[in-house]
Amino acid sequence: MKTRVLPSAKVLTVEERADICNGIGPRAGAGLFSKLFCGLLRIFIRVSGLAALFDLCGDDHDLWYVLGGDEDDRDFADVVFFGNCRAIKRKAPWPLHPLINAYSMAAYDAVQAGGGFGPFSYRDVSLSLEELRTLRKAS
């Protein structure tokens, strides 16, 4: 079994985060359904006052997809993303808990079905954050 340490998008510079991450929702070029579905989700998370927490979950997931790895790494990133979204309940008023559960499951199903809204970087071994930064500087 692999030992995985997933970095948080919080450690990225402002420029890195802007280039790699987009919070919750699809990147440009997504289909109409994804845009509508995620548009409704964005309204919910903005109205709920939980936008910063959900956006960090999405940004972390985006970073993990860029770091890449094998199918087990992708599945692990998706499961941690789901857990992080559900953990937001601890900071939310109880009436929002069913909506957070529903959102978390829908977001997890979406990344599992579509490989995420950004492409997963398949490679033999996932990159460390330092390796990613080195590659980005070289390109």
C-alpha positions in Angstrom: 0.0 0.0 0.0 1.3 3.4 -0.9 1.9 6.2 1.6 0.3 9.3 0.2 0.9 12.8 1.4 -1.3 15.2 -0.5 -0.3 18.9 -0.3 -2.9 21.6 0.1 -3.4 24.3 -2.5 -2.9 26.7 0.4 0.9 26.2 -0.1 0.8 27.4 -3.7 1.7 30.9 -4.7 -1.1 33.2 -6.0 0.2 32.7 -9.6 0.4 28.9 -9.2 -3.1 28.7 -7.7 -4.6 30.9 -10.5 -3.0 28.7 -13.1 -3.7 25.2 -11.6 -6.9 25.7 -9.6 -10.5 26.9 -10.3 -12.3 26.0 -7.1 -15.5 24.0 -7.5 -16.8 23.5 -11.0 -15.7 22.7 -14.6 -12.9 24.4 -16.5 -13.6 26.2 -19.8 -14.9 24.0 -22.5 -17.2 21.9 -20.3 -20.5 20.7 -21.6 -23.8 22.6 -21.1 -25.0 20.2 -18.4 -21.8 20.6 -16.4 -22.0 24.4 -16.6 -25.7 24.5 -15.5 -25.2 21.9 -12.7 -22.1 23.6 -11.4 -23.7 27.0 -11.8 -26.5 25.9 -9.4 -23.9 24.5 -7.0 -22.0 27.7 -7.0 -25.2 29.6 -6.1 -25.8 27.2 -3.2 -22.2 27.5 -1.8 -22.2 31.3 -2.2 -25.6 31.7 -0.4 -24.6 29.2 2.3 -21.5 31.3 3.2 -19.3 28.2 2.7 -17.7 29.2 -0.6 -14.2 29.5 0.7 -14.3 26.1 2.2 -15.7 24.4 -0.9 -13.3 26.3 -3.1 -10.4 25.0 -1.1 -11.6 21.5 -1.5 -11.9 22.0 -5.2 -8.5 23.7 -5.5 -6.8 20.8 -3.5 -8.4 18.3 -5.9 -7.2 20.3 -8.9 -3.7 20.3 -7.5 -3.8 16.5 -6.9 -4.9 15.9 -10.5 -2.0 17.9 -11.8 0.5 16.0 -9.6 -1.0 12.9 -11.1 0.0 9.3 -10.7 -1.8 6.0 -11.4 -5.5 5.1 -11.1 -5.1 4.4 -7.4 -3.7 7.9 -6.9 -6.7 9.4 -8.8 -9.2 7.4 -6.8 -7.5 8.4 -3.6 -7.6 12.1 -4.6 -11.3 11.7 -5.3 -12.1 10.0 -2.0 -10.1 12.6 0.0 -12.0 15.3 -2.0 -15.3 13.7 -1.0 -14.3 13.5 2.6 -13.1 17.1 2.7 -16.4 18.3 1.2 -18.4 16.3 3.8 -16.2 17.6 6.6 -17.5 21.1 5.9 -20.6 20.1 7.9 -18.7 20.6 11.1 -18.5 24.3 10.3 -22.0 24.7 9.0 -25.4 25.1 10.7 -27.2 21.8 10.9 -30.0 22.8 8.5 -27.4 22.8 5.7 -26.1 19.3 6.5 -28.4 17.5 4.0 -27.5 19.9 1.2 -23.8 19.5 2.0 -24.2 15.8 1.9 -26.0 15.9 -1.4 -23.5 18.3 -2.9 -20.5 16.2 -1.7 -22.0 13.1 -3.3 -22.8 14.9 -6.5 -19.3 16.3 -6.7 -17.7 13.0 -6.0 -19.9 11.2 -8.6 -18.9 13.9 -11.1 -15.2 13.5 -10.7 -15.5 9.7 -10.7 -17.6 9.7 -13.9 -15.7 12.3 -15.8 -12.2 12.0 -14.3 -12.7 15.3 -12.8 -13.4 18.6 -14.6 -9.7 18.8 -15.4 -7.6 16.0 -16.8 -5.8 13.7 -14.4 -2.1 13.5 -15.2 -1.4 9.8 -15.5 2.2 8.8 -14.8 3.9 6.0 -13.0 4.5 8.0 -9.9 2.8 11.2 -8.8 5.0 14.3 -8.7 5.9 16.1 -5.5 5.1 19.8 -5.3 8.8 20.6 -5.8 9.0 18.4 -9.0 5.9 20.1 -10.3 7.4 23.6 -9.7 10.6 22.5 -11.5 8.6 21.3 -14.5 6.5 24.4 -14.6 9.6 26.7 -14.6 11.2 24.7 -17.4 8.2 25.1 -19.7 
